[in-house]
């Protein structure tokens, strides 16, 4: 009888301990899921670094003898990256097409080269080809332990051909995650 009483007491004492372990286990799993989701979302938001270029046209008003700058919409634009072939030394198209006959755009976002200080693009604007070359310096920007680093850029110079493009200007040298206008392309 004493053995049975001891066995029953042991069973009664172990029940709360098992449920306590289970609650602790569920709490740890839930906390881990919540923490990992919030920091992962932040990393996705802050990592896109692209250069924004807007299109403009300068108009001279003869009556007032003043110039006005008007933002324009491009009817059709196709953009591909260019790189120098290491064997031939010629410029060749990079496989990916950034914009493929896109319609009615007044601004474009271009990724800059993370490994070199020069980014080249072939722009086909309303059926007219131009080449755009951006010289820049690359900088690592530390975000956090979970997110790591991103590559930001500082635009130094812009060179282009002049078929559709009349001129270019730098508005904001620093290219980061702010989604701000960096350069202007004039027609």
Sine and cosine of phi, psi and omega as CSV:
sin_phi,cos_phi,sin_psi,cos_psi,sin_omega,cos_omega
0.00,0.00,-0.66,0.75,0.02,-1.00
-0.89,0.45,-0.58,0.81,0.00,-1.00
-0.92,0.39,-0.67,0.74,0.00,-1.00
-0.91,0.42,-0.64,0.77,0.01,-1.00
-0.90,0.43,-0.68,0.74,0.04,-1.00
-0.90,0.43,-0.64,0.77,0.01,-1.00
-0.90,0.44,-0.68,0.73,0.02,-1.00
-0.91,0.41,-0.65,0.76,0.02,-1.00
-0.90,0.45,-0.66,0.75,0.01,-1.00
-0.89,0.45,-0.66,0.75,0.00,-1.00
-0.90,0.44,-0.68,0.73,-0.01,-1.00
-0.92,0.39,-0.62,0.79,0.00,-1.00
-0.95,0.31,-0.48,0.88,-0.05,-1.00
-0.98,0.19,-0.44,0.90,-0.04,-1.00
-0.84,0.55,-0.81,0.59,0.00,-1.00
-0.88,0.47,-0.55,0.84,0.00,-1.00
-0.91,0.42,-0.66,0.75,0.02,-1.00
-0.91,0.41,-0.69,0.73,0.00,-1.00
-0.93,0.37,-0.55,0.83,0.07,-1.00
-0.89,0.45,-0.69,0.72,0.03,-1.00
-0.89,0.46,-0.66,0.75,-0.01,-1.00
-0.90,0.43,-0.70,0.71,0.02,-1.00
-0.89,0.45,-0.67,0.74,0.04,-1.00
-0.88,0.47,-0.68,0.73,0.00,-1.00
-0.88,0.47,-0.73,0.69,0.01,-1.00
-0.90,0.44,-0.65,0.76,0.01,-1.00
-0.89,0.46,-0.69,0.73,0.01,-1.00
-0.90,0.43,-0.71,0.71,0.01,-1.00
-0.88,0.47,-0.73,0.68,-0.02,-1.00
-0.88,0.47,-0.69,0.72,0.02,-1.00
-0.89,0.46,-0.67,0.74,0.02,-1.00
-0.88,0.47,-0.66,0.75,0.02,-1.00
-0.91,0.41,-0.70,0.71,-0.02,-1.00
-0.90,0.43,-0.68,0.74,0.00,-1.00
-0.93,0.38,-0.64,0.77,-0.04,-1.00
-0.94,0.34,-0.56,0.83,-0.01,-1.00
-0.93,0.36,-0.69,0.73,-0.08,-1.00
-0.93,0.38,-0.67,0.74,-0.02,-1.00
-0.96,0.28,-0.49,0.87,0.03,-1.00
-0.93,0.37,-0.65,0.76,0.03,-1.00
-0.88,0.47,-0.67,0.74,0.00,-1.00
-0.88,0.48,-0.63,0.78,0.00,-1.00
-0.90,0.44,-0.64,0.77,0.00,-1.00
-0.92,0.40,-0.61,0.79,-0.03,-1.00
-0.92,0.38,-0.62,0.79,-0.20,-0.98
-0.99,-0.10,0.06,1.00,-0.14,-0.99
-0.98,-0.18,-0.15,0.99,-0.03,-1.00
-0.99,0.12,0.93,-0.38,0.02,-1.00
-0.88,-0.48,0.94,-0.33,0.02,-1.00
-0.70,-0.71,0.47,-0.88,0.05,-1.00
-1.00,0.02,0.77,-0.64,0.02,-1.00
-0.99,-0.16,0.77,-0.64,0.06,-1.00
-0.86,-0.52,0.76,-0.66,0.03,-1.00
-0.93,-0.38,0.48,-0.88,-0.06,-1.00
-0.98,-0.22,0.69,-0.72,-0.05,-1.00
-0.66,-0.75,0.32,-0.95,0.11,-0.99
-0.70,-0.72,0.72,-0.70,0.00,-1.00
-0.99,-0.11,0.77,-0.64,-0.02,-1.00
-0.86,-0.51,0.73,-0.68,0.04,-1.00
-0.99,-0.16,0.80,-0.60,0.05,-1.00
-0.99,-0.14,0.94,-0.33,-0.07,-1.00
-0.93,0.38,-0.53,0.85,-0.03,-1.00
-0.92,0.39,-0.67,0.74,-0.03,-1.00
-0.99,-0.16,-0.12,0.99,-0.01,-1.00
0.86,0.51,0.63,0.78,0.01,-1.00
-0.78,-0.62,0.38,-0.92,0.08,-1.00
-0.97,-0.24,0.57,-0.82,0.11,-0.99
-0.77,-0.63,0.57,-0.82,0.00,-1.00
-0.96,-0.28,0.86,-0.51,-0.02,-1.00
-0.89,-0.45,0.73,-0.68,0.09,-1.00
-0.95,0.31,0.68,-0.73,-0.02,-1.00
-0.87,-0.49,0.32,-0.95,0.06,-1.00
-0.95,-0.33,0.76,-0.65,0.01,-1.00
-1.00,0.07,0.77,-0.64,-0.01,-1.00
-0.91,0.41,-0.70,0.71,-0.07,-1.00
-0.50,-0.86,0.74,-0.68,0.01,-1.00
-0.58,-0.81,0.69,-0.72,0.11,-0.99
-0.80,-0.60,0.75,-0.67,-0.04,-1.00
-0.75,-0.66,0.74,-0.67,0.11,-0.99
-0.74,-0.68,0.50,-0.86,0.08,-1.00
-0.97,0.23,0.45,-0.89,0.06,-1.00
-0.85,-0.52,0.51,-0.86,0.12,-0.99
-0.57,-0.82,0.36,-0.93,0.01,-1.00
-1.00,0.07,0.80,-0.60,0.06,-1.00
-0.94,0.35,0.80,-0.60,-0.07,-1.00
-0.93,0.36,-0.39,0.92,-0.02,-1.00
-1.00,0.02,-0.78,0.62,-0.08,-1.00
-1.00,0.00,-0.40,0.92,-0.05,-1.00
0.99,0.14,0.02,1.00,0.00,-1.00
-1.00,0.06,0.38,-0.92,0.10,-1.00
-0.98,0.21,0.76,-0.65,0.03,-1.00
-0.81,-0.59,0.47,-0.88,0.02,-1.00
-0.96,0.29,0.64,-0.77,0.14,-0.99
-0.99,0.15,0.57,-0.82,-0.12,-0.99
-0.81,0.59,-0.69,0.73,-0.12,-0.99
-0.97,0.23,0.63,-0.77,0.07,-1.00
-0.98,-0.18,0.84,-0.55,-0.04,-1.00
-0.98,0.19,-0.67,0.75,0.10,-1.00
-0.72,-0.69,0.76,-0.65,-0.05,-1.00
-0.86,-0.50,1.00,-0.10,0.01,-1.00
0.80,0.59,0.68,0.74,0.01,-1.00
-0.95,0.31,0.59,-0.81,-0.11,-0.99
-0.94,-0.33,0.52,-0.85,0.16,-0.99
0.79,0.61,0.83,0.55,0.04,-1.00
-0.94,-0.33,0.66,-0.75,0.11,-0.99
-0.94,-0.35,-0.15,0.99,0.09,-1.00
-0.51,-0.86,0.40,-0.92,0.01,-1.00
-0.73,-0.69,0.44,-0.90,0.08,-1.00
-0.90,-0.44,0.84,-0.55,-0.05,-1.00
-0.87,-0.49,0.75,-0.66,0.08,-1.00
-0.98,0.20,0.72,-0.70,0.02,-1.00
-1.00,-0.04,0.40,-0.91,-0.05,-1.00
-0.93,0.36,0.86,-0.51,-0.04,-1.00
-0.98,0.19,-0.26,0.97,-0.13,-0.99
-0.95,-0.31,-0.25,0.97,0.01,-1.00
-0.72,-0.69,0.22,-0.98,-0.01,-1.00
-1.00,-0.07,0.38,0.92,-0.04,-1.00
-0.59,-0.81,0.73,-0.68,0.06,-1.00
-0.80,-0.59,0.75,-0.66,-0.05,-1.00
-0.83,-0.56,0.62,-0.78,-0.02,-1.00
-0.67,-0.74,0.60,-0.80,0.16,-0.99
-0.98,-0.19,0.88,-0.47,0.01,-1.00
-0.95,-0.32,0.82,-0.58,0.11,-0.99
-0.94,-0.33,0.99,-0.17,-0.10,-1.00
-0.96,-0.29,0.89,-0.46,-0.03,-1.00
0.77,0.64,0.63,0.78,0.05,-1.00
1.00,0.09,0.04,1.00,-0.04,-1.00
-0.92,-0.38,0.79,-0.62,-0.03,-1.00
-1.00,0.06,0.70,-0.72,0.15,-0.99
-0.65,-0.76,0.45,-0.89,0.08,-1.00
-0.93,-0.36,0.71,-0.70,0.01,-1.00
-0.86,-0.51,0.82,-0.57,0.00,-1.00
-0.87,-0.50,0.80,-0.60,0.02,-1.00
-0.90,-0.44,0.84,-0.54,0.10,-0.99
-0.99,-0.12,0.75,-0.66,-0.10,-1.00
-0.49,-0.87,0.32,-0.95,0.15,-0.99
-0.97,-0.26,0.57,-0.82,-0.03,-1.00
-0.97,-0.24,0.65,-0.76,-0.01,-1.00
-0.68,-0.73,0.64,-0.77,0.11,-0.99
-1.00,0.06,0.73,-0.69,0.07,-1.00
-0.87,-0.50,0.87,-0.49,0.00,-1.00
-0.97,0.24,0.80,-0.61,0.04,-1.00
-0.99,-0.11,-0.87,0.49,0.01,-1.00
-0.21,-0.98,0.09,-1.00,0.01,-1.00
-0.90,0.44,-0.66,0.75,0.00,-1.00
-0.95,0.30,-0.62,0.78,-0.10,-0.99
-1.00,0.02,-0.43,0.90,-0.02,-1.00
0.98,0.17,-0.60,-0.80,-0.03,-1.00
-0.91,-0.41,0.41,-0.91,0.19,-0.98
-0.84,-0.54,0.34,-0.94,0.04,-1.00
-0.99,-0.13,0.86,-0.51,0.12,-0.99
-0.94,-0.33,0.20,-0.98,-0.13,-0.99
-0.69,-0.72,0.42,-0.91,0.13,-0.99
-0.81,-0.59,0.92,-0.40,-0.06,-1.00
-0.96,0.28,0.78,-0.62,0.03,-1.00
-0.99,-0.14,-0.80,0.60,-0.13,-0.99
-0.55,-0.84,0.49,-0.87,0.11,-0.99
-0.81,-0.59,0.73,-0.69,0.06,-1.00
-0.79,-0.61,0.63,-0.78,0.04,-1.00
-0.57,-0.82,0.33,-0.94,0.21,-0.98
-0.98,0.19,0.19,-0.98,-0.13,-0.99
-0.79,-0.61,0.88,0.48,0.08,-1.00
-0.99,-0.11,-0.88,0.47,0.17,-0.98
-1.00,-0.07,-0.65,0.76,-0.04,-1.00
-0.97,0.24,0.81,-0.59,0.08,-1.00
-1.00,0.07,-0.74,0.67,-0.01,-1.00
-0.33,-0.94,0.15,-0.99,0.04,-1.00
-0.69,-0.72,0.38,-0.92,0.10,-0.99
-0.55,-0.83,0.48,-0.87,0.03,-1.00
-1.00,-0.07,0.82,-0.57,0.03,-1.00
-1.00,-0.08,-0.72,0.69,-0.04,-1.00
-0.69,-0.72,0.91,-0.40,-0.06,-1.00
-0.92,0.39,-0.62,0.79,-0.08,-1.00
-0.98,0.19,0.85,-0.53,0.07,-1.00
-0.96,-0.28,0.89,-0.46,-0.01,-1.00
-0.60,-0.80,-0.47,-0.88,-0.07,-1.00
-1.00,0.02,0.20,0.98,-0.10,-0.99
-0.98,0.17,-0.19,0.98,-0.02,-1.00
0.81,0.59,0.78,0.63,0.01,-1.00
-0.94,-0.35,0.36,-0.93,0.04,-1.00
-0.92,0.40,0.84,-0.54,0.01,-1.00
-0.98,-0.18,-0.67,0.74,-0.01,-1.00
-0.72,-0.70,0.36,-0.93,0.09,-1.00
-0.89,-0.45,0.70,-0.71,0.07,-1.00
-0.92,-0.40,0.87,-0.49,-0.05,-1.00
-0.98,-0.18,0.57,-0.82,0.07,-1.00
-0.91,-0.42,0.00,0.00,0.00,0.00
